[in-house]
């Protein structure tokens, strides 16, 4: 059973991810600390190919990967959640963004075009926000 905190975080998944596109790593850390106290930063993970920030929930039902470019700016967010929040996430995405296909949406954030892609597995799903164009 999802905790109240997890349910609130699931409801914020698509909207909050869009706010990160273009922000610096420092600003994202500040926002995550103040607005997502139920998510813990994972500073032990290192990757030589991709730069990213990783956060996870205490009950391991949610993991956020926030991808940063070589200027330390966010260009994408991938959130993995337990399958229980799938229907609510799809409903929210349908309400907020323009459908581009099955489990694909898009929106504009400033001069950027962002694609949102949802992939569903048996026990989890992922919501990926990715900057496509900078106009």
PLY file of the C-alpha trace (Angstrom):
ply
format ascii 1.0
element vertex 135
property float x
property float y
property float z
element edge 134
property int vertex1
property int vertex2
end_header
0.00 0.00 0.00
1.32 3.42 -0.94
1.92 5.91 1.81
0.29 9.34 1.68
3.67 10.91 0.85
4.18 8.50 -2.04
0.70 9.25 -3.41
1.36 12.99 -3.25
4.71 12.55 -5.00
3.13 10.40 -7.71
0.59 13.12 -8.38
3.43 15.62 -8.88
5.59 13.44 -11.15
4.86 14.90 -14.59
4.44 18.52 -13.55
7.51 18.79 -11.37
9.78 17.05 -13.85
9.02 19.73 -16.44
10.19 22.41 -14.02
13.70 20.92 -13.99
14.44 21.24 -17.72
17.11 23.94 -18.08
17.80 24.31 -14.34
21.29 23.89 -12.88
22.21 20.86 -10.81
22.53 23.05 -7.71
19.06 24.54 -8.16
17.59 21.06 -8.69
19.24 19.81 -5.48
17.73 22.78 -3.60
14.25 22.16 -5.06
14.39 18.43 -4.36
15.46 19.04 -0.74
12.68 21.53 -0.08
9.80 20.11 -2.15
10.50 16.37 -2.04
11.68 15.56 1.48
10.51 11.96 0.99
13.18 11.41 -1.66
16.78 10.75 -0.66
19.76 11.71 -2.85
21.93 8.76 -3.86
25.43 10.18 -4.01
27.13 6.78 -4.18
26.23 6.21 -7.84
28.79 7.31 -10.42
28.64 7.00 -14.19
31.42 8.00 -16.58
29.09 8.32 -19.58
26.13 10.28 -18.20
25.97 13.03 -15.60
22.89 12.73 -13.43
21.39 13.20 -10.02
19.65 10.21 -8.48
16.93 10.23 -5.82
14.91 7.39 -4.35
12.00 7.00 -1.96
12.43 5.34 1.41
10.19 2.43 0.39
11.95 2.07 -3.02
8.66 2.68 -4.87
10.07 5.68 -6.74
13.42 6.59 -8.30
14.30 9.84 -10.08
17.22 10.24 -12.49
17.81 13.87 -13.48
20.19 14.09 -16.45
22.60 17.02 -16.71
24.57 18.27 -19.71
28.20 19.40 -19.68
27.08 22.86 -18.48
25.34 21.27 -15.45
21.87 22.00 -16.90
19.01 19.52 -16.86
18.01 18.14 -20.25
15.88 15.22 -19.11
14.21 13.46 -16.20
13.32 9.79 -15.83
11.05 8.79 -12.96
10.43 5.13 -12.19
7.40 4.36 -10.01
5.57 1.34 -8.67
2.78 0.20 -10.98
0.04 1.28 -8.52
0.31 4.90 -9.67
0.16 4.16 -13.41
-3.49 5.06 -14.08
-3.26 8.34 -12.16
-0.06 9.32 -14.00
-1.61 8.60 -17.41
-4.70 10.62 -16.48
-2.57 13.57 -15.42
-0.43 13.42 -18.56
-3.56 13.34 -20.74
-4.92 16.41 -18.93
-1.71 18.46 -19.06
-0.02 17.68 -22.35
-0.75 17.15 -26.03
-0.89 13.46 -27.00
1.56 12.48 -29.75
0.77 8.76 -29.81
0.30 5.87 -27.44
2.02 6.79 -24.17
3.75 9.79 -25.77
2.99 13.48 -25.09
4.70 16.77 -25.81
4.72 20.30 -24.46
6.71 23.51 -24.73
8.77 24.90 -21.87
9.99 28.30 -22.93
11.83 27.76 -26.20
12.19 24.02 -25.60
10.02 21.24 -26.97
9.76 18.42 -24.44
8.62 14.87 -25.15
7.14 12.74 -22.38
7.26 8.99 -22.84
5.74 6.40 -20.52
6.90 2.78 -20.53
5.00 0.21 -18.51
6.33 -3.07 -17.11
4.66 -5.66 -14.91
5.62 -4.07 -11.58
6.72 -0.52 -12.45
6.48 2.23 -15.05
8.76 5.05 -16.15
7.92 8.62 -17.10
10.66 10.27 -19.14
10.75 14.01 -19.92
13.34 14.79 -22.57
14.22 18.08 -24.23
14.07 17.66 -27.99
14.61 21.15 -29.36
15.97 24.39 -28.13
14.55 27.09 -30.39
0 1
1 2
2 3
3 4
4 5
5 6
6 7
7 8
8 9
9 10
10 11
11 12
12 13
13 14
14 15
15 16
16 17
17 18
18 19
19 20
20 21
21 22
22 23
23 24
24 25
25 26
26 27
27 28
28 29
29 30
30 31
31 32
32 33
33 34
34 35
35 36
36 37
37 38
38 39
39 40
40 41
41 42
42 43
43 44
44 45
45 46
46 47
47 48
48 49
49 50
50 51
51 52
52 53
53 54
54 55
55 56
56 57
57 58
58 59
59 60
60 61
61 62
62 63
63 64
64 65
65 66
66 67
67 68
68 69
69 70
70 71
71 72
72 73
73 74
74 75
75 76
76 77
77 78
78 79
79 80
80 81
81 82
82 83
83 84
84 85
85 86
86 87
87 88
88 89
89 90
90 91
91 92
92 93
93 94
94 95
95 96
96 97
97 98
98 99
99 100
100 101
101 102
102 103
103 104
104 105
105 106
106 107
107 108
108 109
109 110
110 111
111 112
112 113
113 114
114 115
115 116
116 117
117 118
118 119
119 120
120 121
121 122
122 123
123 124
124 125
125 126
126 127
127 128
128 129
129 130
130 131
131 132
132 133
133 134
